Amino acid sequence: MTTKADVLLGLQWGDEGKGKIVDVLTPHYQMIARFQGGPNAGHTLEFDGIKHVLHTIPSGIFHPDKINLIGNGVVIDPIILKKEIEKLTERGVDVSKNLFVSRKAHLILPTHKILDAASEASKGLAKIGSTLKGIGPTYMDKTGRNGLRVGDTELNNFSEKYAALKKKHLEMINSYNFKDFDLPAAEKEWMESLQLFSKLNLVDSEHMVNEYIQDGKKVLAEGAQGTLLDIDFGSYPFVTSSNTVCAGACTGLGIAPNRIGEVFGIFKAYCTRVGSGPFPTELHDEIGEKMRQVGREFGSTTGRPRRCGWLDIPALKYAIQINGVTQLIMMKADVLSGFEELKVCIQYELNGNKTSHIPFDVVNNELKPVYKTMKGWKADLTQCRAMDELPAEFMAYIQFIEQEVKVPITVISLGPDREQTIIRNELVIA
């Protein structure tokens, strides 16, 4: 019996809390598969009082009976992957049997990270806010058809391929006149970490995923970053280098579009963004600062403080449309407890006219949010475990969002721990 693969992805600018929800939903699936991005992702999970941050490995890894796959659309830094595995091993997680890596996933070289730093330094005030993990240059080599892939490490001519790409990179770095790097040290650590692949399960992942689907096993495709950072549909050029949308699961895992089932869209009850780029509802006052402190809004990968603002309905509708979202998952509603009133952006004002659409040029056009004001709630939501325990003002907030976007909110997260989650009766697993 053939099943369908469900997709779970972020609907804002990343940091929505995908790691926690993948962990919560994992018991319903046999395989969790990351389909794009790289170690610029930071998926945080918290349970038994311990916080775990994953950068490359899928968030189902803490369930020993579930297969976790790093798909072909992911770019891998072997140094970071090795450290991640070592941390998991220290905590008693054995990845040897349930972690699989696609041979077609591209490798991040030491020179990719140097290129990233050189490029960002050359931009001055026009920086895009790169995490400097080498993601962009690696995807550029991928599309330029001269990247190195995990499977290349198994070939006899890997050293020649590596040397050729390194030579090309050094010429580019030289053109930036960038000197702030120590390549021999970085290269030594990188080469040593490559030995990791000889111990991991390397697979032709597209066959593996499709065999699972064909055999009636359930697959959850896990995205990284968020829809508004998508290379095509995000706030270009302040975006990431991959397709973070649902279509990215097809190309990042080799799944046909008609094999996609439920699409879980994750969003925060407010908005955050890391790095540069437009953010219409951003708050530069004490309310924004309170959101940041209460929500612990600091990047799990970079530690950078996140910019905070009110929920943006036009952007949320846009993300739902692009992804074909069937169910919404609301995160961090507990952070909004204690605000006298809440605001929700329902439209933008652009050049004196009101619009519900994100225009082509979001960088140079100032979108002024048009707000609806709603009554806040004082109750501490972190202890709530059922819908009937939630305050009326919070339920009104949820119902307003559902009416606006026409998609049900089926999961509500009220804290970082996996136990602080309410799953509503409407939840559907394909």
Beta strands, then each sheet from edge to edge (+ up, - down):
strand 1: 5-10
strand 2: 31-34
strand 3: 43-47
strand 4: 50-54
strand 5: 67-70
strand 6: 75-76
strand 7: 99-102
strand 8: 106-107
strand 9: 201-203
strand 10: 219-222
strand 11: 260-268
strand 12: 271-273
strand 13: 307-309
strand 14: 311-312
strand 15: 327-331
strand 16: 341-350
strand 17: 353-355
strand 18: 368-375
strand 19: 409-413
strand 20: 421-423
sheet 1: 9+ 7+ 5+ 2+ 10+ 1+ 11+ 15+ 19+ 20-
sheet 2: 3+ 4-
sheet 3: 6+ 8+
sheet 4: 12+ 13-
sheet 5: 14+ 16+ 17-
sheet 6: 14+ 16+ 18-
end
